[in-house]
Amino acid sequence: MRLPFQEKEYPGLLIVGEGTSRSGKTTFLRSLAAELPDSLPIEWNSYPDFRPAVDCLKKARALDPITHSLVSVTDYALTFRQRALPVLRAGGVVLSDRYLFTSWVRDTARGVPASLVADLCAQFPRPDLVCYFQAPAELTVARFRERPEIYGYYATGSDIWPDLSPEDAFRRYFEAQAAGYGELAEANDFVTEDHRAHASACLSAMLPSA
């Protein structure tokens, strides 16, 4: 499934890190940001004026699958349009910790119609580079066991499988996301290895002055 993003209309470079929880994408993007001090790092679910309300709704377990999808994408849209787009239009580099691929794998796992998620994706530009990070299920579950308190009701997938223990729901959620990413990987040109080399080549080709 190739998601229907818009073709970009700016000279900048958008590099995205994708993958399941604790797969290494955030660490990679942080190290890349350290090498590119003029770049702008952004994250999924991070808009400061919107996140408190979303956190409140999540703590109250008040989000059904459709509203969970819409509030997450709205949060990211605010971050992207108000922070990232000005940088991209000025020819800069934006490093995004997750993108609309996250919405696809999480929301379709919750039963949200694929057509709705596709319509949401169509409001955003296609990234220049998508670095996809994979981690074995057992490693991811082991990391969950180390700090289960940092995962909320929705982050474990307990809203999808409320009858399972948080760990068992988390495992099922991981498997569903991994399968979703697998369906997206080839059609959306995910880079699955040598991420730094691909990022450097992309920067050299598109931003020779970087």
C-alpha positions as a LaTeX table, in Angstrom:
\begin{tabular}{lrrr}
\hline
Residue & $x$ (\AA) & $y$ (\AA) & $z$ (\AA) \\
\hline
Met1 & 0.00 & 0.00 & 0.00 \\
Arg2 & 1.54 & 3.29 & $-1.13$ \\
Leu3 & 0.08 & 6.04 & 0.98 \\
Pro4 & $-1.29$ & 8.99 & $-0.99$ \\
Phe5 & 0.91 & 11.83 & 0.22 \\
Gln6 & 1.20 & 15.09 & $-1.69$ \\
Glu7 & 4.35 & 15.74 & $-3.65$ \\
Lys8 & 6.42 & 18.28 & $-1.77$ \\
Glu9 & 6.51 & 21.92 & $-2.86$ \\
Tyr10 & 9.48 & 23.17 & $-0.85$ \\
Pro11 & 13.27 & 22.92 & $-1.19$ \\
Gly12 & 13.94 & 21.47 & 2.28 \\
Leu13 & 14.49 & 17.90 & 3.38 \\
Leu14 & 12.15 & 15.81 & 5.54 \\
Ile15 & 13.73 & 12.75 & 7.15 \\
Val16 & 11.42 & 10.45 & 9.09 \\
Gly17 & 12.17 & 7.74 & 11.64 \\
Glu18 & 9.55 & 4.99 & 11.91 \\
Gly19 & 9.18 & 1.74 & 13.81 \\
Thr20 & 7.53 & 0.12 & 16.78 \\
Ser21 & 8.14 & 1.30 & 20.35 \\
Arg22 & 11.74 & 1.10 & 21.57 \\
Ser23 & 13.12 & 0.10 & 18.16 \\
Gly24 & 15.95 & 2.66 & 18.05 \\
Lys25 & 14.45 & 5.36 & 15.83 \\
Thr26 & 14.56 & 8.11 & 18.47 \\
Thr27 & 18.18 & 7.40 & 19.35 \\
Phe28 & 19.15 & 7.54 & 15.69 \\
Leu29 & 17.34 & 10.81 & 15.05 \\
Arg30 & 18.87 & 12.41 & 18.13 \\
Ser31 & 22.36 & 11.47 & 17.00 \\
Leu32 & 21.59 & 12.79 & 13.52 \\
Ala33 & 20.29 & 16.04 & 15.02 \\
Ala34 & 23.53 & 16.42 & 16.95 \\
Glu35 & 25.42 & 16.26 & 13.66 \\
Leu36 & 23.03 & 18.75 & 12.06 \\
Pro37 & 22.71 & 21.56 & 14.62 \\
Asp38 & 20.58 & 23.67 & 12.27 \\
Ser39 & 18.02 & 20.92 & 11.73 \\
Leu40 & 14.61 & 20.88 & 13.43 \\
Pro41 & 13.64 & 17.74 & 15.38 \\
Ile42 & 9.89 & 17.18 & 15.80 \\
Glu43 & 7.87 & 14.37 & 17.36 \\
Trp44 & 4.50 & 12.67 & 17.10 \\
Asn45 & 2.11 & 13.75 & 19.90 \\
Ser46 & 4.15 & 16.75 & 20.98 \\
Tyr47 & 2.28 & 19.98 & 20.24 \\
Pro48 & 2.51 & 21.87 & 23.56 \\
Asp49 & $-0.93$ & 23.53 & 23.50 \\
Phe50 & $-2.72$ & 20.37 & 22.45 \\
Arg51 & $-0.91$ & 17.55 & 24.21 \\
Pro52 & $-2.27$ & 18.24 & 27.74 \\
Ala53 & $-5.84$ & 17.83 & 26.50 \\
Val54 & $-4.95$ & 14.62 & 24.68 \\
Asp55 & $-3.15$ & 13.27 & 27.75 \\
Cys56 & $-6.26$ & 14.03 & 29.81 \\
Leu57 & $-8.48$ & 12.13 & 27.35 \\
Lys58 & $-6.08$ & 9.20 & 27.34 \\
Lys59 & $-5.92$ & 9.02 & 31.12 \\
Ala60 & $-9.72$ & 9.02 & 31.23 \\
Arg61 & $-9.76$ & 6.31 & 28.53 \\
Ala62 & $-12.22$ & 8.50 & 26.66 \\
Leu63 & $-10.95$ & 7.91 & 23.11 \\
Asp64 & $-12.58$ & 5.45 & 20.76 \\
Pro65 & $-10.59$ & 4.32 & 17.68 \\
Ile66 & $-11.79$ & 7.16 & 15.42 \\
Thr67 & $-11.20$ & 9.94 & 17.95 \\
His68 & $-7.85$ & 8.41 & 18.93 \\
Ser69 & $-6.83$ & 8.62 & 15.27 \\
Leu70 & $-8.12$ & 12.15 & 14.75 \\
Val71 & $-6.60$ & 13.71 & 17.86 \\
Ser72 & $-3.21$ & 12.13 & 17.15 \\
Val73 & $-3.13$ & 13.39 & 13.56 \\
Thr74 & $-4.44$ & 16.81 & 14.59 \\
Asp75 & $-1.67$ & 17.11 & 17.18 \\
Tyr76 & 0.96 & 16.23 & 14.57 \\
Ala77 & $-0.61$ & 18.50 & 11.95 \\
Leu78 & $-0.28$ & 21.48 & 14.30 \\
Thr79 & 3.39 & 20.67 & 14.92 \\
Phe80 & 4.10 & 20.06 & 11.25 \\
Arg81 & 2.34 & 23.09 & 9.81 \\
Gln82 & 3.41 & 25.60 & 12.44 \\
Arg83 & 6.96 & 24.43 & 13.11 \\
Ala84 & 8.19 & 22.15 & 10.32 \\
Leu85 & 6.79 & 23.74 & 7.17 \\
Pro86 & 8.50 & 27.13 & 7.67 \\
Val87 & 11.85 & 25.36 & 8.01 \\
Leu88 & 11.22 & 23.17 & 4.95 \\
Arg89 & 10.11 & 26.15 & 2.88 \\
Ala90 & 13.33 & 27.93 & 3.86 \\
Gly91 & 15.37 & 24.96 & 2.60 \\
Gly92 & 16.16 & 23.47 & 6.00 \\
Val93 & 16.16 & 19.94 & 7.39 \\
Val94 & 13.38 & 18.50 & 9.54 \\
Leu95 & 13.88 & 15.25 & 11.47 \\
Ser96 & 10.53 & 13.74 & 12.38 \\
Asp97 & 10.23 & 11.07 & 15.07 \\
Arg98 & 7.25 & 9.22 & 13.48 \\
Tyr99 & 5.04 & 10.33 & 10.65 \\
Leu100 & 1.67 & 9.36 & 9.17 \\
Phe101 & 2.88 & 5.78 & 8.78 \\
Thr102 & 2.40 & 5.59 & 12.55 \\
Ser103 & $-1.22$ & 6.55 & 12.13 \\
Trp104 & $-1.68$ & 3.90 & 9.47 \\
Val105 & $-0.30$ & 0.98 & 11.45 \\
Arg106 & $-1.86$ & 1.97 & 14.79 \\
Asp107 & $-5.25$ & 3.10 & 13.58 \\
Thr108 & $-5.94$ & 0.30 & 11.12 \\
Ala109 & $-5.02$ & $-2.12$ & 13.93 \\
Arg110 & $-7.86$ & $-0.49$ & 15.88 \\
Gly111 & $-10.29$ & $-1.02$ & 13.03 \\
Val112 & $-10.25$ & 2.53 & 11.67 \\
Pro113 & $-11.14$ & 2.39 & 7.95 \\
Ala114 & $-8.06$ & 2.49 & 5.76 \\
Ser115 & $-9.83$ & 5.04 & 3.54 \\
Leu116 & $-10.04$ & 7.51 & 6.43 \\
Val117 & $-6.35$ & 7.18 & 7.26 \\
Ala118 & $-5.49$ & 7.56 & 3.56 \\
Asp119 & $-7.51$ & 10.78 & 3.44 \\
Leu120 & $-5.55$ & 12.09 & 6.42 \\
Cys121 & $-2.24$ & 11.17 & 4.81 \\
Ala122 & $-3.22$ & 13.06 & 1.66 \\
Gln123 & $-3.01$ & 16.31 & 3.62 \\
Phe124 & 0.76 & 15.86 & 4.16 \\
Pro125 & 3.82 & 15.82 & 1.86 \\
Arg126 & 5.73 & 12.66 & 1.03 \\
Pro127 & 8.94 & 12.43 & 3.10 \\
Asp128 & 12.30 & 12.50 & 1.35 \\
Leu129 & 13.64 & 9.61 & 3.42 \\
Val130 & 11.93 & 7.11 & 5.73 \\
Cys131 & 14.30 & 5.22 & 8.03 \\
Tyr132 & 12.48 & 2.17 & 9.36 \\
Phe133 & 13.78 & 0.49 & 12.50 \\
Gln134 & 12.90 & $-3.10$ & 13.30 \\
Ala135 & 13.32 & $-4.83$ & 16.65 \\
Pro136 & 12.56 & $-8.46$ & 17.55 \\
Ala137 & 9.36 & $-9.01$ & 19.49 \\
Glu138 & 11.14 & $-10.54$ & 22.47 \\
Leu139 & 13.52 & $-7.58$ & 22.77 \\
Thr140 & 10.64 & $-5.12$ & 22.61 \\
Val141 & 8.65 & $-7.04$ & 25.23 \\
Ala142 & 11.75 & $-7.26$ & 27.45 \\
Arg143 & 12.08 & $-3.48$ & 27.26 \\
Phe144 & 8.42 & $-3.18$ & 28.17 \\
Arg145 & 9.02 & $-5.31$ & 31.28 \\
Glu146 & 11.86 & $-3.01$ & 32.36 \\
Arg147 & 9.58 & 0.06 & 32.54 \\
Pro148 & 5.92 & $-0.89$ & 32.13 \\
Glu149 & 4.85 & 2.27 & 33.95 \\
Ile150 & 5.76 & 4.49 & 30.98 \\
Tyr151 & 3.19 & 2.79 & 28.74 \\
Gly152 & $-0.38$ & 3.96 & 29.05 \\
Tyr153 & $-3.63$ & 2.22 & 28.25 \\
Tyr154 & $-3.47$ & 3.03 & 24.54 \\
Ala155 & 0.29 & 2.54 & 24.16 \\
Thr156 & $-0.07$ & $-1.07$ & 25.28 \\
Gly157 & $-3.03$ & $-1.72$ & 23.00 \\
Ser158 & $-5.22$ & $-2.48$ & 26.01 \\
Asp159 & $-8.06$ & $-0.54$ & 24.40 \\
Ile160 & $-8.03$ & $-3.11$ & 21.57 \\
Trp161 & $-7.62$ & $-6.19$ & 23.78 \\
Pro162 & $-9.05$ & $-5.15$ & 27.17 \\
Asp163 & $-9.35$ & $-8.76$ & 28.35 \\
Leu164 & $-5.61$ & $-9.37$ & 28.05 \\
Ser165 & $-2.93$ & $-8.42$ & 30.55 \\
Pro166 & $-1.02$ & $-5.23$ & 29.61 \\
Glu167 & 2.00 & $-7.31$ & 28.58 \\
Asp168 & $-0.02$ & $-9.68$ & 26.40 \\
Ala169 & $-1.89$ & $-6.76$ & 24.84 \\
Phe170 & 1.43 & $-5.01$ & 24.21 \\
Arg171 & 2.75 & $-8.11$ & 22.43 \\
Arg172 & $-0.34$ & $-8.32$ & 20.23 \\
Tyr173 & $-0.11$ & $-4.61$ & 19.52 \\
Phe174 & 3.55 & $-4.96$ & 18.56 \\
Glu175 & 2.72 & $-7.81$ & 16.20 \\
Ala176 & $-0.09$ & $-5.81$ & 14.58 \\
Gln177 & 2.16 & $-2.79$ & 14.07 \\
Ala178 & 5.02 & $-4.88$ & 12.70 \\
Ala179 & 2.64 & $-6.48$ & 10.21 \\
Gly180 & 1.35 & $-3.05$ & 9.18 \\
Tyr181 & 4.84 & $-1.71$ & 8.63 \\
Gly182 & 5.63 & $-4.81$ & 6.59 \\
Glu183 & 2.74 & $-3.97$ & 4.26 \\
Leu184 & 4.02 & $-0.40$ & 3.86 \\
Ala185 & 7.77 & $-0.93$ & 3.62 \\
Glu186 & 8.41 & $-1.66$ & $-0.05$ \\
Ala187 & 5.65 & 0.48 & $-1.56$ \\
Asn188 & 6.75 & 3.53 & 0.47 \\
Asp189 & 10.50 & 3.08 & $-0.06$ \\
Phe190 & 11.42 & 2.43 & 3.57 \\
Val191 & 15.15 & 2.25 & 4.23 \\
Thr192 & 15.73 & $-0.66$ & 6.59 \\
Glu193 & 19.51 & $-0.61$ & 6.97 \\
Asp194 & 22.50 & 1.74 & 6.69 \\
His195 & 20.26 & 4.59 & 7.78 \\
Arg196 & 23.08 & 7.03 & 8.36 \\
Ala197 & 24.61 & 6.40 & 4.94 \\
His198 & 21.25 & 6.97 & 3.26 \\
Ala199 & 20.67 & 10.15 & 5.25 \\
Ser200 & 24.11 & 11.46 & 4.31 \\
Ala201 & 23.54 & 10.67 & 0.64 \\
Cys202 & 20.15 & 12.36 & 0.74 \\
Leu203 & 21.62 & 15.44 & 2.36 \\
Ser204 & 24.48 & 15.60 & $-0.12$ \\
Ala205 & 22.18 & 15.22 & $-3.11$ \\
Met206 & 19.44 & 17.63 & $-2.04$ \\
Leu207 & 21.26 & 20.06 & 0.23 \\
Pro208 & 24.84 & 20.28 & $-1.04$ \\
Ser209 & 25.59 & 23.20 & 1.25 \\
Ala210 & 24.60 & 21.20 & 4.42 \\
\hline
\end{tabular}
